[in-house]
Amino acid sequence: MCKVCPSVIDQKGHVTCKLHPSVLQLHDQVKPLSSQELKSIIDNKIGNMDETYESFGMEPIAAASIGQVHLAKLKMAGEKVVVKILRPDVKQKMTVDLDILIQFVSWLSERSVKIKRLGLIQLAEGFKQNLIEETDFDIEALNTNLIRKAFEEHNIRIRVPEIYSEYSTKQILTMEYIEGTSFTKAVTSDVSERVMHAFLDQILVIGIFHADPHPGNLMLTADGEVALIDFGSVGYLTDEERGGMLSFLMGYSNRDTKEMAYGLTRVCEDGHLLDEKLIEQRLSRLLSEASFSPDPTSVMMKRMMSMITEMGMSLKPTIAGAFRAIITLDGTLSSVDDTYSLSATSQSYATHMDKGQVVKERLTKVKEQITDYIPKLLELPILKDNKITIAREENHSLHDFMGTLTVGIFTVICMVVMLASFVVQGESMRFLLAPLSISGFGVGMIILIMAVIKQLKPKV
């Protein structure tokens, strides 16, 4: 499978990559490992092949340049499993080829500002990192276990195969066999919505997402369950990045371009240096243009990526991977469900998502602001022992009065920031948080008034 581009599987089971068809043709022509080579690898890495497996299919069910996949049955557990085997020396050969690619892209970027703005060097380096990780099955096993556990904790109804760690190494990965068909046939709207919601949960809530959701990695079992396989390519998001994506989605669902722009700056490189007002204006225009499309969200996403390039902005690598995964999955679901719409699915997700997550993000923001403000406040010369003290002169100088006034205003500003930070979507949340914010603002005003009265009171 092509690991970076959208791919399509036709009714005959042939895979076609929209951008790199030749890559897949090369993969199809890879010569499988011989029976002797397979036995030698398993004997050296796992143990005696005949003692480990009750049966082992020597003909691979899938093969690529990195490795190949076999069906087998464990002798001890009696379980039917899938065994992925890495080709010998593939990591070394791949590293050499990818280094040449990075050198070529660097050479192009040095000679063209336009190419440099596309961020091809970062893309190539990220591509190298992803492929190198795919040659270490320890990483894939960890990714699989983490997402499987997260799905269970968040009650996400997507099956993830169990890993048999005692039969796995860096070169061999043994996992549960899930019988089903790839997403090459029609699925119901309930299934497509469930899959997209699960991916949005991975990106916005969990912070770990499957980065390659092409049709071959999604399966529908005989009893109607959805399964997700192949976790060699996975993205990890920081809390800051998840918060930015969450702000962007909530802003989009409410057509709030200010919130969208704020979220976008948080997921871009050097976001604090970007012109948030200009981004807001461009997003507003894109929203209007996309609204005339049958699926405005899909159009909006694709045009926004172009806008980012045109404005000389650069998404953080993991965020670019998240957007790419959503666009790839959008194409996958569109090909198997005629009624599917990214706009309707994202809107239903925003409607039913846990509003507590939004509150948590806002509280985190307030905490960060207060953490920044308090040390600066305590360093002011007019503060002593955490109390407001003014070194008065006999004539009650204007300088002292301004010092007191500054402290009071500073306090009020802190309260206003808190009030603004607590603005969330939903009437119920406003009902709960508004009294808290207003009371905080009132405390700040009282501090200001008392400080002014105390300063103006004649000295006895």
Secondary structure, DSSP 8 states (H G I E B T S, - for coil): --SSS-EEE-TT--EEESS-HHHHHHHHT-----HHHHHHHHHHHTS-HHHHEEEE-SS-SEE-SSEEEEEEEETTT--EEEEEEE-TTHHHHHHHHHHHHHHHHHHHHHH-HHHHHTTHHHHHHHHHHHHHHHT-HHHHHHHHHHHHHHHHHTT---B---B-GGG--SSEEEEE---EEETTS---HHHHHHHHHHHHHIIIIISEEES---GGGEEEETTS-EEE---SSEEE--HHHHHHHHHHHHHHHTT-HHHHHHHHHHTBTTGGGS-HHHHHHHHHHHHHHHTTSSSHHHHHHHHHHHHHHHTT--B-HHHHHHHHHHHHHHHHHHHH-TT--HHHHHHHHHHHS-HHHHHHHHHHHHHHHHHHHHHHHHTSTTEETTEE-----TT--HHHHHHHHHHHHHHHHHHHHHHHHT--SSHHHHHHHHHHHHHHHHHHHHHHHHHHHHHHS---
